[in-house]
Amino acid sequence: MSIRFTEDDWARMKETYGKWWNQTLERPIIKATLQKEVHGQGDIPLLSQAACHRLDISPEDVIERINAELEQQEYLGDAFPMINFDVFGPGIVAAFLGARLDNSSGNVWFHPTGDMELKDMHYEFQENNVWFCRIKDIYYAAAKKWKGNVLMGMPDLGGVMDILATLRGSENLLYDLYDEPDEVKRVSREIQNIWLRYYQEFADILMQTGPGFTDWTGLFCSEPSYVVQCDFSYMISPDMFREFVAEDLTQLCTHLPHTLYHLDGKGELPHLPQLLQIQQLDAVQWCPGDGAPRPMEWMEVYRQIRQSGKNMHILGDETDFRAIAGEVGAKGLYFNAGLRPYSQQQSMMQLLSEFQAIE
Protein backbone atom coordinates (compact mmCIF):
# COMPACT_ATOMS: atom_id res chain seq x y z
CA MET A 1 0.00 0.00 0.00
CA SER A 2 1.16 3.56 -0.66
CA ILE A 3 0.18 7.04 0.46
CA ARG A 4 -2.80 8.19 -1.58
CA PHE A 5 -1.62 11.59 -2.76
CA THR A 6 -0.33 12.56 -6.19
CA GLU A 7 1.66 15.33 -7.86
CA ASP A 8 -1.62 16.70 -9.19
CA ASP A 9 -2.95 16.82 -5.64
CA TRP A 10 0.08 18.82 -4.52
CA ALA A 11 -0.34 21.19 -7.47
CA ARG A 12 -3.92 21.78 -6.31
CA MET A 13 -2.73 22.44 -2.74
CA LYS A 14 -0.18 24.99 -3.93
CA GLU A 15 -2.79 26.82 -5.98
CA THR A 16 -5.52 26.73 -3.32
CA TYR A 17 -3.40 27.74 -0.35
CA GLY A 18 -1.58 30.34 -2.42
CA LYS A 19 -4.90 32.00 -3.15
CA TRP A 20 -5.86 31.82 0.54
CA TRP A 21 -2.67 33.56 1.69
CA ASN A 22 -3.15 36.21 -1.02
CA GLN A 23 -6.85 36.59 -0.16
CA THR A 24 -8.11 35.69 -3.61
CA LEU A 25 -9.72 32.36 -2.65
CA GLU A 26 -13.49 32.84 -2.58
CA ARG A 27 -14.12 30.02 -0.12
CA PRO A 28 -12.59 28.87 3.18
CA ILE A 29 -9.80 26.32 3.57
CA ILE A 30 -11.18 23.14 5.16
CA LYS A 31 -9.05 20.10 6.00
CA ALA A 32 -10.39 16.70 7.05
CA THR A 33 -8.27 13.55 7.24
CA LEU A 34 -9.87 10.14 7.65
CA GLN A 35 -7.80 7.62 9.61
CA LYS A 36 -8.13 3.84 9.77
CA GLU A 37 -6.75 1.97 12.75
CA VAL A 38 -3.18 0.72 12.33
CA HIS A 39 -2.18 -2.75 13.57
CA GLY A 40 0.98 -4.80 13.84
CA GLN A 41 3.62 -2.12 14.49
CA GLY A 42 5.40 -4.01 17.25
CA ASP A 43 7.11 -2.06 20.01
CA ILE A 44 8.00 1.04 17.98
CA PRO A 45 5.84 3.92 19.25
CA LEU A 46 4.48 6.63 17.01
CA LEU A 47 6.58 9.81 17.24
CA SER A 48 4.89 11.95 19.92
CA GLN A 49 5.70 14.17 22.87
CA ALA A 50 5.56 11.06 25.06
CA ALA A 51 8.06 9.19 22.86
CA CYS A 52 10.29 11.94 21.44
CA HIS A 53 13.05 11.06 23.92
CA ARG A 54 13.54 7.61 22.33
CA LEU A 55 16.82 8.35 20.61
CA ASP A 56 17.45 4.60 20.49
CA ILE A 57 14.91 4.37 17.65
CA SER A 58 16.57 5.08 14.31
CA PRO A 59 15.22 7.95 12.19
CA GLU A 60 14.40 5.37 9.52
CA ASP A 61 12.26 3.35 11.95
CA VAL A 62 10.57 6.55 13.14
CA ILE A 63 9.57 7.27 9.54
CA GLU A 64 8.43 3.71 8.83
CA ARG A 65 6.12 3.90 11.86
CA ILE A 66 4.65 7.20 10.64
CA ASN A 67 4.35 5.78 7.13
CA ALA A 68 2.10 3.01 8.46
CA GLU A 69 -0.29 5.70 9.72
CA LEU A 70 -0.19 7.75 6.54
CA GLU A 71 -0.97 4.72 4.38
CA GLN A 72 -4.25 4.37 6.28
CA GLN A 73 -5.33 7.97 5.72
CA GLU A 74 -7.64 9.58 3.18
CA TYR A 75 -7.37 13.32 2.54
CA LEU A 76 -10.59 15.27 2.08
CA GLY A 77 -11.00 18.86 0.95
CA ASP A 78 -7.73 20.73 1.46
CA ALA A 79 -6.02 18.05 3.56
CA PHE A 80 -2.64 16.55 2.66
CA PRO A 81 -0.10 14.08 4.14
CA MET A 82 2.15 15.74 6.71
CA ILE A 83 4.18 15.21 9.87
CA ASN A 84 3.44 17.58 12.74
CA PHE A 85 6.77 18.29 14.42
CA ASP A 86 5.29 19.82 17.57
CA VAL A 87 6.06 16.36 18.96
CA PHE A 88 9.30 17.79 20.40
CA GLY A 89 7.34 20.24 22.52
CA PRO A 90 6.31 23.90 22.39
CA GLY A 91 9.32 26.20 22.22
CA ILE A 92 12.02 23.68 21.30
CA VAL A 93 14.55 26.49 20.75
CA ALA A 94 14.84 26.65 24.55
CA ALA A 95 16.19 23.08 24.45
CA PHE A 96 18.49 24.00 21.56
CA LEU A 97 19.95 26.66 23.90
CA GLY A 98 20.46 24.31 26.83
CA ALA A 99 17.14 23.89 28.63
CA ARG A 100 16.32 20.35 29.74
CA LEU A 101 13.58 18.55 27.81
CA ASP A 102 11.28 16.69 30.23
CA ASN A 103 8.50 14.47 28.88
CA SER A 104 8.06 12.28 31.96
CA SER A 105 4.40 13.39 32.21
CA GLY A 106 3.68 12.41 28.61
CA ASN A 107 3.87 16.07 27.52
CA VAL A 108 7.04 18.02 26.87
CA TRP A 109 8.12 20.75 29.26
CA PHE A 110 11.41 22.62 29.30
CA HIS A 111 13.40 23.48 32.42
CA PRO A 112 16.43 25.78 32.76
CA THR A 113 19.61 23.99 33.78
CA GLY A 114 20.67 26.65 36.26
CA ASP A 115 19.85 29.99 37.89
CA MET A 116 21.64 32.59 35.76
CA GLU A 117 21.47 36.36 36.10
CA LEU A 118 20.12 38.20 33.08
CA LYS A 119 23.39 40.06 32.51
CA ASP A 120 25.20 36.72 32.27
CA MET A 121 22.85 35.24 29.70
CA HIS A 122 24.54 35.07 26.30
CA TYR A 123 23.51 32.59 23.65
CA GLU A 124 24.90 31.29 20.39
CA PHE A 125 23.69 28.95 17.67
CA GLN A 126 24.38 25.37 18.78
CA GLU A 127 24.76 23.24 15.65
CA ASN A 128 25.53 20.04 17.57
CA ASN A 129 22.57 20.19 19.95
CA VAL A 130 21.11 16.69 20.29
CA TRP A 131 17.51 17.76 19.59
CA PHE A 132 18.41 19.94 16.63
CA CYS A 133 20.38 17.08 15.10
CA ARG A 134 17.60 14.59 15.84
CA ILE A 135 15.00 16.64 13.97
CA LYS A 136 17.33 17.09 11.00
CA ASP A 137 18.05 13.36 10.90
CA ILE A 138 14.32 12.59 10.83
CA TYR A 139 13.86 15.16 8.04
CA TYR A 140 16.53 13.45 5.95
CA ALA A 141 15.06 9.99 6.59
CA ALA A 142 11.63 11.31 5.58
CA ALA A 143 12.99 12.83 2.38
CA LYS A 144 14.64 9.54 1.44
CA LYS A 145 11.45 7.58 2.12
CA TRP A 146 8.81 9.83 0.58
CA LYS A 147 10.79 11.86 -1.95
CA GLY A 148 8.74 15.00 -1.33
CA ASN A 149 5.26 13.44 -1.22
CA VAL A 150 4.80 14.11 2.52
CA LEU A 151 5.04 17.61 3.98
CA MET A 152 7.31 17.80 7.02
CA GLY A 153 6.25 20.46 9.48
CA MET A 154 8.50 23.07 11.02
CA PRO A 155 9.13 22.28 14.72
CA ASP A 156 7.34 24.38 17.33
CA LEU A 157 10.23 26.82 17.77
CA GLY A 158 8.29 28.96 20.27
CA GLY A 159 7.88 32.68 20.74
CA VAL A 160 11.04 34.66 21.47
CA MET A 161 9.85 36.00 24.83
CA ASP A 162 8.41 32.58 25.69
CA ILE A 163 11.84 31.04 25.13
CA LEU A 164 13.43 33.70 27.32
CA ALA A 165 10.79 33.08 30.01
CA THR A 166 11.69 29.37 29.94
CA LEU A 167 15.41 30.07 30.29
CA ARG A 168 15.09 32.83 32.87
CA GLY A 169 11.84 31.86 34.63
CA SER A 170 8.60 33.79 34.08
CA GLU A 171 8.57 35.44 37.50
CA ASN A 172 12.18 36.56 37.18
CA LEU A 173 11.50 37.91 33.69
CA LEU A 174 8.53 39.93 34.92
CA TYR A 175 10.78 41.65 37.46
CA ASP A 176 13.44 42.12 34.77
CA LEU A 177 11.01 44.13 32.63
CA TYR A 178 11.08 46.79 35.36
CA ASP A 179 14.60 46.36 36.74
CA GLU A 180 16.66 45.65 33.61
CA PRO A 181 14.65 46.57 30.50
CA ASP A 182 17.69 47.12 28.31
CA GLU A 183 19.09 43.71 29.21
CA VAL A 184 15.74 42.08 28.42
CA LYS A 185 15.82 43.67 24.98
CA ARG A 186 19.42 42.61 24.43
CA VAL A 187 18.81 38.96 25.31
CA SER A 188 15.49 38.75 23.45
CA ARG A 189 17.10 40.09 20.27
CA GLU A 190 19.99 37.68 20.72
CA ILE A 191 17.47 34.83 20.94
CA GLN A 192 15.53 36.15 17.96
CA ASN A 193 18.64 36.12 15.78
CA ILE A 194 19.34 32.54 16.84
CA TRP A 195 15.66 31.64 16.27
CA LEU A 196 15.95 32.90 12.70
CA ARG A 197 19.13 30.88 12.20
CA TYR A 198 17.43 27.66 13.36
CA TYR A 199 14.40 28.43 11.20
CA GLN A 200 16.62 28.92 8.15
CA GLU A 201 18.56 25.72 8.85
CA PHE A 202 15.31 23.76 8.83
CA ALA A 203 13.90 25.73 5.90
CA ASP A 204 16.94 24.95 3.76
CA ILE A 205 16.25 21.23 4.21
CA LEU A 206 12.51 21.56 3.66
CA MET A 207 12.92 23.59 0.47
CA GLN A 208 15.14 20.88 -1.01
CA THR A 209 13.15 17.85 0.11
CA GLY A 210 9.45 18.74 0.18
CA PRO A 211 6.58 20.54 -1.52
CA GLY A 212 6.53 23.53 0.85
CA PHE A 213 6.07 24.53 4.47
CA THR A 214 3.71 23.95 7.35
CA ASP A 215 3.75 24.02 11.17
CA TRP A 216 1.56 22.80 14.04
CA THR A 217 -1.44 24.70 12.63
CA GLY A 218 -1.43 22.49 9.52
CA LEU A 219 -1.54 25.43 7.10
CA PHE A 220 0.32 24.81 3.86
CA CYS A 221 2.44 27.45 2.16
CA SER A 222 4.71 27.21 -0.87
CA GLU A 223 6.98 29.85 0.69
CA PRO A 224 8.53 29.99 4.17
CA SER A 225 5.78 30.63 6.72
CA TYR A 226 5.21 30.24 10.44
CA VAL A 227 2.78 30.65 13.33
CA VAL A 228 4.28 33.33 15.58
CA GLN A 229 3.31 33.94 19.19
CA CYS A 230 4.04 35.43 22.60
CA ASP A 231 2.19 33.50 25.30
CA PHE A 232 4.21 35.43 27.89
CA SER A 233 2.24 38.53 26.86
CA TYR A 234 -0.73 37.19 28.86
CA MET A 235 1.06 38.64 31.90
CA ILE A 236 2.01 42.09 30.60
CA SER A 237 0.27 45.33 29.68
CA PRO A 238 -0.22 46.72 26.16
CA ASP A 239 2.46 49.32 26.90
CA MET A 240 4.94 46.58 27.79
CA PHE A 241 3.89 44.59 24.73
CA ARG A 242 4.67 47.65 22.62
CA GLU A 243 8.07 48.08 24.29
CA PHE A 244 9.28 44.47 24.52
CA VAL A 245 7.39 42.44 21.92
CA ALA A 246 5.90 44.42 19.03
CA GLU A 247 9.12 45.50 17.31
CA ASP A 248 10.73 42.04 17.29
CA LEU A 249 7.43 40.48 16.25
CA THR A 250 7.13 42.89 13.33
CA GLN A 251 10.67 41.97 12.31
CA LEU A 252 9.73 38.28 12.21
CA CYS A 253 6.61 39.01 10.17
CA THR A 254 8.72 41.06 7.76
CA HIS A 255 11.42 38.42 7.47
CA LEU A 256 9.01 35.56 6.65
CA PRO A 257 6.82 35.77 3.53
CA HIS A 258 3.71 34.61 5.44
CA THR A 259 2.79 34.52 9.14
CA LEU A 260 -0.16 33.72 11.38
CA TYR A 261 -0.38 34.84 15.03
CA HIS A 262 -1.41 32.43 17.81
CA LEU A 263 -3.48 34.57 20.22
CA ASP A 264 -3.88 32.40 23.30
CA GLY A 265 -6.38 33.29 26.03
CA LYS A 266 -8.36 36.34 27.05
CA GLY A 267 -5.32 37.82 28.78
CA GLU A 268 -3.82 38.44 25.35
CA LEU A 269 -6.86 40.19 23.90
CA PRO A 270 -5.68 43.66 25.00
CA HIS A 271 -2.81 43.23 22.53
CA LEU A 272 -5.05 42.44 19.56
CA PRO A 273 -5.28 46.07 18.31
CA GLN A 274 -1.48 46.27 18.09
CA LEU A 275 -1.28 42.91 16.32
CA LEU A 276 -3.82 43.95 13.74
CA GLN A 277 -1.70 47.01 12.95
CA ILE A 278 1.19 44.81 11.78
CA GLN A 279 0.66 44.98 8.03
CA GLN A 280 2.99 42.07 7.33
CA LEU A 281 0.93 39.71 9.54
CA ASP A 282 -1.42 37.67 7.34
CA ALA A 283 -3.75 35.92 9.78
CA VAL A 284 -4.77 35.40 13.41
CA GLN A 285 -5.68 32.24 15.29
CA TRP A 286 -7.86 32.99 18.34
CA CYS A 287 -7.57 30.34 21.06
CA PRO A 288 -9.96 31.06 23.98
CA GLY A 289 -8.03 28.71 26.28
CA ASP A 290 -8.96 25.93 28.68
CA GLY A 291 -12.11 26.56 30.68
CA ALA A 292 -13.15 29.54 28.53
CA PRO A 293 -16.35 29.74 26.46
CA ARG A 294 -16.12 27.90 23.16
CA PRO A 295 -14.87 29.75 20.06
CA MET A 296 -18.34 30.64 18.72
CA GLU A 297 -19.00 32.63 21.91
CA TRP A 298 -16.32 35.20 20.95
CA MET A 299 -17.92 36.78 17.89
CA GLU A 300 -16.68 40.27 18.77
CA VAL A 301 -13.10 39.02 18.50
CA TYR A 302 -13.74 37.53 15.06
CA ARG A 303 -15.53 40.69 13.92
CA GLN A 304 -12.56 42.77 15.02
CA ILE A 305 -10.12 40.57 13.10
CA ARG A 306 -12.40 40.55 10.06
CA GLN A 307 -12.57 44.36 10.04
CA SER A 308 -8.77 44.47 9.93
CA GLY A 309 -8.79 42.52 6.66
CA LYS A 310 -6.74 39.61 7.98
CA ASN A 311 -7.47 35.91 7.51
CA MET A 312 -8.43 33.70 10.46
CA HIS A 313 -7.70 30.20 11.71
CA ILE A 314 -10.87 28.94 13.40
CA LEU A 315 -10.52 26.49 16.29
CA GLY A 316 -13.27 24.35 17.81
CA ASP A 317 -15.56 21.94 15.97
CA GLU A 318 -17.89 22.12 12.97
CA THR A 319 -20.58 23.86 15.00
CA ASP A 320 -18.16 26.64 15.92
CA PHE A 321 -16.94 26.95 12.34
CA ARG A 322 -20.44 27.15 10.85
CA ALA A 323 -21.52 29.77 13.40
CA ILE A 324 -18.43 31.95 12.90
CA ALA A 325 -18.57 31.65 9.10
CA GLY A 326 -22.23 32.63 9.24
CA GLU A 327 -21.43 35.71 11.31
CA VAL A 328 -18.30 37.11 9.63
CA GLY A 329 -18.30 35.34 6.25
CA ALA A 330 -16.46 32.20 5.16
CA LYS A 331 -13.87 33.73 2.83
CA GLY A 332 -10.43 33.90 4.44
CA LEU A 333 -11.23 31.31 7.12
CA TYR A 334 -9.20 28.17 7.78
CA PHE A 335 -10.63 25.16 9.61
CA ASN A 336 -8.70 21.99 10.36
CA ALA A 337 -11.04 19.17 11.35
CA GLY A 338 -8.03 17.00 12.20
CA LEU A 339 -7.95 13.21 12.14
CA ARG A 340 -11.40 11.64 11.98
CA PRO A 341 -12.55 7.99 11.90
CA TYR A 342 -14.08 6.73 8.66
CA SER A 343 -17.45 6.67 10.43
CA GLN A 344 -17.46 10.48 10.10
CA GLN A 345 -16.81 10.50 6.37
CA GLN A 346 -20.37 11.51 5.47
CA SER A 347 -20.48 14.40 7.94
CA MET A 348 -17.10 15.67 6.71
CA MET A 349 -18.22 15.51 3.09
CA GLN A 350 -21.35 17.44 4.04
CA LEU A 351 -19.24 20.19 5.63
CA LEU A 352 -17.00 20.40 2.57
CA SER A 353 -20.02 20.53 0.28
CA GLU A 354 -21.62 23.36 2.26
CA PHE A 355 -18.57 25.56 1.73
CA GLN A 356 -17.70 24.37 -1.79
CA ALA A 357 -14.40 22.89 -0.60
CA ILE A 358 -14.66 19.81 -2.81
CA GLU A 359 -12.67 19.75 -6.03
C-alpha positions in Angstrom: 0.0 0.0 0.0 1.2 3.6 -0.7 0.2 7.0 0.5 -2.8 8.2 -1.6 -1.6 11.6 -2.8 -0.3 12.6 -6.2 1.7 15.3 -7.9 -1.6 16.7 -9.2 -3.0 16.8 -5.6 0.1 18.8 -4.5 -0.3 21.2 -7.5 -3.9 21.8 -6.3 -2.7 22.4 -2.7 -0.2 25.0 -3.9 -2.8 26.8 -6.0 -5.5 26.7 -3.3 -3.4 27.7 -0.3 -1.6 30.3 -2.4 -4.9 32.0 -3.2 -5.9 31.8 0.5 -2.7 33.6 1.7 -3.1 36.2 -1.0 -6.9 36.6 -0.2 -8.1 35.7 -3.6 -9.7 32.4 -2.6 -13.5 32.8 -2.6 -14.1 30.0 -0.1 -12.6 28.9 3.2 -9.8 26.3 3.6 -11.2 23.1 5.2 -9.1 20.1 6.0 -10.4 16.7 7.1 -8.3 13.6 7.2 -9.9 10.1 7.7 -7.8 7.6 9.6 -8.1 3.8 9.8 -6.8 2.0 12.8 -3.2 0.7 12.3 -2.2 -2.8 13.6 1.0 -4.8 13.8 3.6 -2.1 14.5 5.4 -4.0 17.2 7.1 -2.1 20.0 8.0 1.0 18.0 5.8 3.9 19.3 4.5 6.6 17.0 6.6 9.8 17.2 4.9 11.9 19.9 5.7 14.2 22.9 5.6 11.1 25.1 8.1 9.2 22.9 10.3 11.9 21.4 13.1 11.1 23.9 13.5 7.6 22.3 16.8 8.3 20.6 17.5 4.6 20.5 14.9 4.4 17.7 16.6 5.1 14.3 15.2 8.0 12.2 14.4 5.4 9.5 12.3 3.3 12.0 10.6 6.6 13.1 9.6 7.3 9.5 8.4 3.7 8.8 6.1 3.9 11.9 4.7 7.2 10.6 4.3 5.8 7.1 2.1 3.0 8.5 -0.3 5.7 9.7 -0.2 7.8 6.5 -1.0 4.7 4.4 -4.2 4.4 6.3 -5.3 8.0 5.7 -7.6 9.6 3.2 -7.4 13.3 2.5 -10.6 15.3 2.1 -11.0 18.9 1.0 -7.7 20.7 1.5 -6.0 18.0 3.6 -2.6 16.5 2.7 -0.1 14.1 4.1 2.1 15.7 6.7 4.2 15.2 9.9 3.4 17.6 12.7 6.8 18.3 14.4 5.3 19.8 17.6 6.1 16.4 19.0 9.3 17.8 20.4 7.3 20.2 22.5 6.3 23.9 22.4 9.3 26.2 22.2 12.0 23.7 21.3 14.6 26.5 20.7 14.8 26.6 24.5 16.2 23.1 24.4 18.5 24.0 21.6 20.0 26.7 23.9 20.5 24.3 26.8 17.1 23.9 28.6 16.3 20.3 29.7 13.6 18.5 27.8 11.3 16.7 30.2 8.5 14.5 28.9 8.1 12.3 32.0 4.4 13.4 32.2 3.7 12.4 28.6 3.9 16.1 27.5 7.0 18.0 26.9 8.1 20.8 29.3 11.4 22.6 29.3 13.4 23.5 32.4 16.4 25.8 32.8 19.6 24.0 33.8 20.7 26.6 36.3 19.9 30.0 37.9 21.6 32.6 35.8 21.5 36.4 36.1 20.1 38.2 33.1 23.4 40.1 32.5 25.2 36.7 32.3 22.8 35.2 29.7 24.5 35.1 26.3 23.5 32.6 23.6 24.9 31.3 20.4 23.7 29.0 17.7 24.4 25.4 18.8 24.8 23.2 15.7 25.5 20.0 17.6 22.6 20.2 19.9 21.1 16.7 20.3 17.5 17.8 19.6 18.4 19.9 16.6 20.4 17.1 15.1 17.6 14.6 15.8 15.0 16.6 14.0 17.3 17.1 11.0 18.0 13.4 10.9 14.3 12.6 10.8 13.9 15.2 8.0 16.5 13.5 6.0 15.1 10.0 6.6 11.6 11.3 5.6 13.0 12.8 2.4 14.6 9.5 1.4 11.4 7.6 2.1 8.8 9.8 0.6 10.8 11.9 -2.0 8.7 15.0 -1.3 5.3 13.4 -1.2 4.8 14.1 2.5 5.0 17.6 4.0 7.3 17.8 7.0 6.3 20.5 9.5 8.5 23.1 11.0 9.1 22.3 14.7 7.3 24.4 17.3 10.2 26.8 17.8 8.3 29.0 20.3 7.9 32.7 20.7 11.0 34.7 21.5 9.8 36.0 24.8 8.4 32.6 25.7 11.8 31.0 25.1 13.4 33.7 27.3 10.8 33.1 30.0 11.7 29.4 29.9 15.4 30.1 30.3 15.1 32.8 32.9 11.8 31.9 34.6 8.6 33.8 34.1 8.6 35.4 37.5 12.2 36.6 37.2 11.5 37.9 33.7 8.5 39.9 34.9 10.8 41.7 37.5 13.4 42.1 34.8 11.0 44.1 32.6 11.1 46.8 35.4 14.6 46.4 36.7 16.7 45.7 33.6 14.6 46.6 30.5 17.7 47.1 28.3 19.1 43.7 29.2 15.7 42.1 28.4 15.8 43.7 25.0 19.4 42.6 24.4 18.8 39.0 25.3 15.5 38.8 23.4 17.1 40.1 20.3 20.0 37.7 20.7 17.5 34.8 20.9 15.5 36.1 18.0 18.6 36.1 15.8 19.3 32.5 16.8 15.7 31.6 16.3 16.0 32.9 12.7 19.1 30.9 12.2 17.4 27.7 13.4 14.4 28.4 11.2 16.6 28.9 8.2 18.6 25.7 8.8 15.3 23.8 8.8 13.9 25.7 5.9 16.9 24.9 3.8 16.2 21.2 4.2 12.5 21.6 3.7 12.9 23.6 0.5 15.1 20.9 -1.0 13.1 17.8 0.1 9.4 18.7 0.2 6.6 20.5 -1.5 6.5 23.5 0.9 6.1 24.5 4.5 3.7 23.9 7.4 3.8 24.0 11.2 1.6 22.8 14.0 -1.4 24.7 12.6 -1.4 22.5 9.5 -1.5 25.4 7.1 0.3 24.8 3.9 2.4 27.4 2.2 4.7 27.2 -0.9 7.0 29.9 0.7 8.5 30.0 4.2 5.8 30.6 6.7 5.2 30.2 10.4 2.8 30.7 13.3 4.3 33.3 15.6 3.3 33.9 19.2 4.0 35.4 22.6 2.2 33.5 25.3 4.2 35.4 27.9 2.2 38.5 26.9 -0.7 37.2 28.9 1.1 38.6 31.9 2.0 42.1 30.6 0.3 45.3 29.7 -0.2 46.7 26.2 2.5 49.3 26.9 4.9 46.6 27.8 3.9 44.6 24.7 4.7 47.6 22.6 8.1 48.1 24.3 9.3 44.5 24.5 7.4 42.4 21.9 5.9 44.4 19.0 9.1 45.5 17.3 10.7 42.0 17.3 7.4 40.5 16.2 7.1 42.9 13.3 10.7 42.0 12.3 9.7 38.3 12.2 6.6 39.0 10.2 8.7 41.1 7.8 11.4 38.4 7.5 9.0 35.6 6.6 6.8 35.8 3.5 3.7 34.6 5.4 2.8 34.5 9.1 -0.2 33.7 11.4 -0.4 34.8 15.0 -1.4 32.4 17.8 -3.5 34.6 20.2 -3.9 32.4 23.3 -6.4 33.3 26.0 -8.4 36.3 27.0 -5.3 37.8 28.8 -3.8 38.4 25.4 -6.9 40.2 23.9 -5.7 43.7 25.0 -2.8 43.2 22.5 -5.0 42.4 19.6 -5.3 46.1 18.3 -1.5 46.3 18.1 -1.3 42.9 16.3 -3.8 44.0 13.7 -1.7 47.0 12.9 1.2 44.8 11.8 0.7 45.0 8.0 3.0 42.1 7.3 0.9 39.7 9.5 -1.4 37.7 7.3 -3.8 35.9 9.8 -4.8 35.4 13.4 -5.7 32.2 15.3 -7.9 33.0 18.3 -7.6 30.3 21.1 -10.0 31.1 24.0 -8.0 28.7 26.3 -9.0 25.9 28.7 -12.1 26.6 30.7 -13.1 29.5 28.5 -16.4 29.7 26.5 -16.1 27.9 23.2 -14.9 29.7 20.1 -18.3 30.6 18.7 -19.0 32.6 21.9 -16.3 35.2 21.0 -17.9 36.8 17.9 -16.7 40.3 18.8 -13.1 39.0 18.5 -13.7 37.5 15.1 -15.5 40.7 13.9 -12.6 42.8 15.0 -10.1 40.6 13.1 -12.4 40.5 10.1 -12.6 44.4 10.0 -8.8 44.5 9.9 -8.8 42.5 6.7 -6.7 39.6 8.0 -7.5 35.9 7.5 -8.4 33.7 10.5 -7.7 30.2 11.7 -10.9 28.9 13.4 -10.5 26.5 16.3 -13.3 24.4 17.8 -15.6 21.9 16.0 -17.9 22.1 13.0 -20.6 23.9 15.0 -18.2 26.6 15.9 -16.9 26.9 12.3 -20.4 27.1 10.9 -21.5 29.8 13.4 -18.4 31.9 12.9 -18.6 31.7 9.1 -22.2 32.6 9.2 -21.4 35.7 11.3 -18.3 37.1 9.6 -18.3 35.3 6.3 -16.5 32.2 5.2 -13.9 33.7 2.8 -10.4 33.9 4.4 -11.2 31.3 7.1 -9.2 28.2 7.8 -10.6 25.2 9.6 -8.7 22.0 10.4 -11.0 19.2 11.4 -8.0 17.0 12.2 -7.9 13.2 12.1 -11.4 11.6 12.0 -12.5 8.0 11.9 -14.1 6.7 8.7 -17.4 6.7 10.4 -17.5 10.5 10.1 -16.8 10.5 6.4 -20.4 11.5 5.5 -20.5 14.4 7.9 -17.1 15.7 6.7 -18.2 15.5 3.1 -21.4 17.4 4.0 -19.2 20.2 5.6 -17.0 20.4 2.6 -20.0 20.5 0.3 -21.6 23.4 2.3 -18.6 25.6 1.7 -17.7 24.4 -1.8 -14.4 22.9 -0.6 -14.7 19.8 -2.8 -12.7 19.8 -6.0 
